[in-house]
């Protein structure tokens, strides 16, 4: 089969909120050939099948997920970017050369700059090592939303949600739309304030509870759980939805040899979204899965200036020392020190009440900051990045801890 070879200025991989925002900003900035490749048939990313509201900007007002996806795609096209859907990037043929395949055949595209915006996904039941039978009726939130909102499939009658994060609320909304009774929500996290009045249709929230097995064949009949005190029970249901536990869609980044961060499990990057491969940037949920569409779009817009600077000068500054965290903090992003950037994102594994964050490098304290609120697990919280200027670019790792 003949392979078509082409060249562009900027190649964006992924047409979710981050990729589309990056494409819109770069296309509007000058006479650049900006192209976006998307393996799905429709641009817009995860919001395409999120029928609930809560998306949008100050300019657009509150939008549903599909309306927001359409808005992002239209904004990129209006700026002059080329959106190509139904095209899968299969690998790298060089530092900034990618192979892709689609209905038109094979392509090899060389770009002056590549922006990776491949997003993230929830880990399915198998990846969470939940034992038991392999029945029908097991979903992630994304699979559930596509089944209900895109394919209008019958789901079931009684469901259990595993997880207690914002995406778990979205799963509950989708089940309600499908007419499915929510039996319970299960989380390993401890109770949190006002949990009893949170959304969920009145279903109990079982905290400090672990799923030990699924039962039923060929259809799910129950979810076995164990409470922290050792009590066990089986929740009768025909549907279970595994939510959160995000992992970046990092396969393409790994194939390109990009250094990865063990905390986020996405590409290591500095405040200007530069990766370890010159000319390759990364934005959005690829860097830290599970954040909002607004956060992803904000990073897509923020990468515009660093990309334009690189295109104009060809410079690729050496990144500074790594940024690392200690438990109960799970990760920090960006995870390399460097110029640019105004804020960091951190995530904790357990609830923290007004935590004191301390940053040290080679034993010296660089920064102390008291977070004036309670920080829940599973959700990122921001930290100003201006203090990073005090880090020694040739020094050891900068480590953030709680207290002390």
C-alpha positions in Angstrom: 0.0 0.0 0.0 1.3 3.4 -0.9 2.1 5.7 2.0 1.5 9.4 1.6 4.2 11.7 3.2 3.4 15.3 4.2 4.8 18.1 6.4 3.0 20.5 8.7 4.1 23.2 11.2 2.2 21.9 14.2 0.7 18.4 14.6 -1.7 18.0 17.5 -2.6 14.4 18.4 -6.0 14.2 20.1 -9.1 16.4 19.6 -10.3 16.7 23.2 -10.6 20.0 25.0 -6.8 20.3 25.4 -5.8 19.5 21.9 -8.6 21.7 20.4 -7.7 24.6 22.6 -4.0 24.3 21.6 -4.9 24.1 17.9 -7.2 27.1 18.2 -4.5 29.2 19.9 -1.7 28.2 17.6 -3.8 28.6 14.4 -4.9 32.0 15.4 -1.4 33.2 16.2 0.0 33.3 12.7 0.3 31.7 9.3 0.9 28.2 10.6 -0.3 24.9 9.2 -1.9 23.4 12.3 -3.3 19.9 12.0 -5.2 17.8 14.6 -5.5 14.1 14.3 -8.3 12.2 16.2 -8.9 8.5 16.1 -12.7 8.9 16.9 -15.1 9.9 14.2 -16.1 13.1 16.0 -13.9 15.7 17.7 -14.5 16.8 21.2 -13.1 14.1 23.5 -14.9 12.8 26.6 -17.4 15.7 26.8 -19.1 14.4 23.7 -20.9 11.7 25.7 -21.4 13.7 28.9 -25.0 14.8 28.6 -24.9 16.8 31.9 -24.1 20.5 32.2 -21.2 22.2 33.9 -19.1 22.7 30.8 -18.2 26.0 29.1 -16.5 29.3 29.8 -17.6 32.8 30.9 -18.2 33.7 27.3 -20.3 30.6 26.4 -22.1 30.2 29.7 -23.1 26.8 31.0 -23.1 24.1 28.3 -23.8 20.4 28.1 -20.9 18.1 27.3 -21.9 17.6 23.6 -22.5 21.4 23.2 -19.1 22.1 24.7 -17.4 19.6 22.4 -19.0 21.2 19.4 -17.9 24.7 20.6 -14.3 23.6 21.1 -14.2 22.0 17.6 -15.8 25.0 16.0 -13.4 27.4 17.7 -10.4 25.4 16.4 -11.8 25.3 12.8 -12.7 29.0 12.9 -9.1 29.8 13.9 -7.8 28.0 10.8 -6.8 24.6 12.2 -7.4 21.5 10.2 -9.3 18.7 12.1 -9.0 15.2 10.7 -11.0 12.5 12.5 -11.1 8.8 12.0 -7.3 8.8 11.8 -5.2 6.7 14.2 -1.6 7.5 15.0 0.3 4.2 15.1 3.8 5.2 15.9 6.9 7.3 15.4 9.2 7.2 12.3 11.5 10.0 13.7 11.7 12.5 16.6 8.8 14.6 15.2 7.5 12.2 12.4 4.4 10.2 13.1 2.8 7.4 11.1 -1.0 7.3 10.9 -3.7 5.2 9.3 -7.3 5.9 8.3 -9.9 5.4 5.6 -7.5 7.1 3.1 -4.7 4.7 3.8 -1.2 5.2 5.4 0.3 8.6 6.1 3.7 9.8 7.4 3.5 13.3 8.8 6.6 15.3 9.8 6.0 18.4 12.0 8.2 21.2 13.2 6.4 20.7 16.6 4.2 18.0 18.0 1.6 18.5 20.7 0.4 15.3 22.4 -3.1 15.6 23.8 -4.2 12.0 23.9 -6.1 12.2 27.2 -6.8 9.6 29.9 -9.1 6.8 30.6 -10.5 5.0 33.7 -8.9 1.7 34.5 -11.4 -1.1 33.9 -12.3 -3.9 36.3 -9.5 -6.2 35.0 -6.8 -3.6 35.6 -8.0 -3.1 39.2 -7.6 -6.9 39.8 -11.1 -7.4 41.1 -11.7 -11.2 41.2 -14.9 -13.2 40.5 -16.8 -14.2 37.4 -16.7 -12.3 34.1 -20.4 -11.4 33.6 -22.1 -8.8 31.4 -23.1 -5.6 33.0 -19.7 -4.2 34.0 -18.8 -0.7 32.8 -16.5 2.2 33.3 -18.1 5.7 33.3 -17.0 6.3 29.8 -18.4 3.0 28.5 -21.7 3.7 30.4 -22.1 7.2 28.9 -21.4 6.0 25.4 -23.9 3.1 25.8 -26.6 5.4 27.1 -26.1 8.7 25.3 -24.5 7.6 22.0 -25.9 4.1 21.4 -29.1 4.2 23.5 -28.6 0.8 24.8 -30.5 -0.9 27.6 -28.3 -1.0 30.7 -30.0 -2.9 33.5 -32.3 -2.3 36.5 -30.1 -2.1 39.7 -26.5 -0.6 39.8 -23.6 -0.1 42.1 -21.0 2.6 41.5 -17.4 2.1 42.6 -15.9 5.4 43.5 -16.7 8.8 45.1 -15.3 11.5 42.8 -16.9 14.0 40.5 -16.9 11.5 37.7 -18.9 9.2 40.0 -21.6 11.9 40.2 -21.6 11.9 36.4 -22.1 8.1 36.4 -25.0 8.5 38.8 -26.6 11.1 36.5 -26.3 8.7 33.6 -27.8 5.8 35.4 -30.7 8.0 36.5 -31.2 9.1 32.8 -31.3 5.4 31.8 -33.9 4.6 34.5 -31.5 2.4 36.6 -32.0 2.3 40.3 -28.7 3.1 42.2 -28.3 0.6 45.0 -25.1 2.1 46.6 -21.8 3.8 46.0 -18.7 2.2 47.3 -15.4 3.9 48.2 -12.2 3.0 50.1 -12.1 6.6 51.3 -13.3 7.7 54.7 -16.5 9.7 55.2 -16.3 13.4 54.2 -18.4 16.3 55.4 -21.9 16.6 53.9 -21.5 13.2 52.2 -25.1 12.4 53.2 -26.5 15.2 51.2 -24.4 14.8 48.1 -25.8 13.8 44.8 -26.6 10.1 44.3 -30.3 9.8 44.3 -30.4 8.9 48.0 -28.3 5.8 47.6 -26.1 5.0 50.6 -22.4 5.8 50.3 -20.4 3.0 51.8 -17.1 4.4 52.9 -13.9 2.6 53.9 -15.2 -0.3 51.9 -13.4 -2.5 49.4 -14.9 -4.5 46.5 -13.7 -8.1 46.9 -15.5 -9.9 44.0 -18.1 -9.8 41.3 -20.7 -12.6 41.1 -23.1 -13.9 38.4 -23.0 -15.6 35.0 -23.8 -14.7 32.3 -25.2 -11.5 33.9 -23.9 -9.8 37.0 -25.9 -10.7 40.1 -24.0 -9.0 42.9 -20.9 -7.1 44.1 -19.2 -8.5 47.2 -17.7 -5.9 49.5 -15.7 -5.9 52.8 -15.9 -3.0 55.3 -12.9 -1.8 57.2 -14.1 -3.6 60.4 -14.2 -6.9 58.6 -17.9 -7.1 57.9 -18.7 -8.5 54.5 -21.9 -8.2 52.3 -23.1 -8.8 48.8 -24.9 -6.0 47.1 -27.5 -7.4 44.7 -27.4 -5.7 41.3 -27.1 -6.4 37.6 -24.9 -3.5 36.8 -21.6 -2.1 38.2 -19.8 1.0 37.2 -16.1 1.4 38.0 -15.3 5.2 38.1 -12.1 7.3 38.4 -8.7 5.5 39.0 -7.5 7.4 35.9 -4.5 6.4 33.8 -3.1 8.7 31.0 -3.4 7.3 27.5 0.4 7.3 27.3 1.1 4.5 24.8 2.1 6.9 22.0 4.3 8.9 24.4 6.0 5.7 25.5 6.6 4.5 22.0 8.3 7.8 21.3 10.7 7.2 24.2 9.5 10.1 26.2 10.6 9.9 29.9 7.6 9.2 32.1 6.8 10.4 35.6 6.1 7.6 38.1 3.5 9.6 40.0 1.2 10.9 37.2 2.1 8.0 34.9 2.2 10.6 32.1 5.1 12.2 30.3 7.5 14.1 32.5 7.2 17.8 31.7 8.2 21.3 32.8 6.0 24.4 33.4 6.1 25.2 29.7 4.7 21.7 28.8 8.1 20.6 27.3 8.7 16.9 27.4 12.1 15.0 27.3 12.0 15.0 23.5 12.9 18.3 21.8 10.0 19.8 19.9 7.4 17.5 21.6 4.9 19.1 24.0 2.2 17.5 26.1 -1.0 18.9 27.6 -4.2 17.9 29.3 -5.2 14.7 30.9 -2.3 12.9 29.3 -0.2 14.6 32.0 -2.5 14.0 34.9 -5.7 11.9 34.3 -9.0 12.8 35.8 -9.0 16.6 35.8 -11.8 18.7 34.4 -12.3 19.6 30.8 -11.7 23.2 31.8 -8.3 22.3 33.2 -7.4 20.5 30.1 -8.5 23.4 27.9 -6.6 25.9 30.0 -3.4 23.9 29.5 -4.1 23.7 25.8 -4.3 27.5 25.7 -1.2 27.9 27.9 1.0 25.8 25.6 0.5 28.3 22.7 3.2 30.7 23.8 5.9 28.0 24.5 5.2 26.4 21.1 5.4 29.7 19.3 8.6 30.5 21.1 10.1 27.2 20.0 9.0 27.6 16.4 10.6 31.1 16.3 13.9 30.3 18.0 14.4 26.5 17.8 15.5 26.7 21.4 14.8 23.8 23.8 16.1 24.8 27.3 17.4 22.0 29.5 14.8 21.2 32.1 15.7 21.8 35.8 15.7 19.2 38.6 12.7 16.9 39.1 9.8 17.8 41.4 8.8 15.0 43.7 6.4 14.4 46.5 6.1 12.3 49.7 3.1 10.4 50.9 0.2 11.1 51.3 0.8 13.3 48.3 0.5 11.1 45.1 1.9 13.4 42.4 2.8 16.9 41.3 2.5 18.4 37.8 4.6 19.8 36.3 7.2 17.4 37.6 10.3 19.1 36.2 11.4 22.6 37.3 12.0 25.2 34.6 11.0 28.6 33.3 7.4 29.6 32.6 4.2 28.4 34.3 2.2 30.1 37.1 0.9 27.1 39.1 1.4 23.5 40.1 -1.2 20.8 40.6 -0.9 18.2 43.4 -3.1 15.3 44.4 -3.3 13.5 47.8 -4.3 10.0 48.6 -6.2 11.0 51.8 -8.1 14.0 53.1 -5.9 16.8 54.4 -7.2 19.6 56.6 -5.4 22.9 56.0 -2.2 21.1 55.2 1.2 22.9 55.4 3.2 22.3 52.2 7.0 22.4 52.5 9.3 22.4 49.5 13.0 21.5 50.0 16.0 21.1 47.8 19.3 19.5 49.1 18.1 20.2 52.6 17.2 23.9 52.1 13.6 25.0 52.5 12.5 26.8 49.3 8.9 27.4 50.2 6.2 27.0 52.8 2.5 27.4 52.1 -0.6 26.6 54.2 -3.6 25.6 52.2 -6.5 27.4 53.8 -9.1 24.6 53.2 -9.7 20.9 53.4 -8.2 19.0 50.4 -10.1 15.8 49.5 -8.4 12.8 48.0 -8.7 12.1 44.3 -8.9 15.7 43.2 -6.0 18.0 42.3 -5.4 21.3 44.2 -3.2 24.2 43.0 -0.1 25.7 44.3 1.5 28.9 43.0 4.8 28.2 41.2 6.7 31.5 41.5 8.9 30.1 44.3 10.4 27.6 41.8 12.7 30.5 40.7 14.7 29.9 43.9 15.5 26.3 43.0 19.1 25.6 41.9 18.8 24.4 38.3 21.9 22.2 38.9 20.8 21.0 42.3 19.0 17.9 43.4 15.4 17.0 43.3 12.9 19.5 44.8 10.7 17.5 47.2 7.3 18.6 48.6 6.1 17.2 51.9 3.2 17.8 54.3 4.2 19.6 57.5 7.5 19.7 59.2 
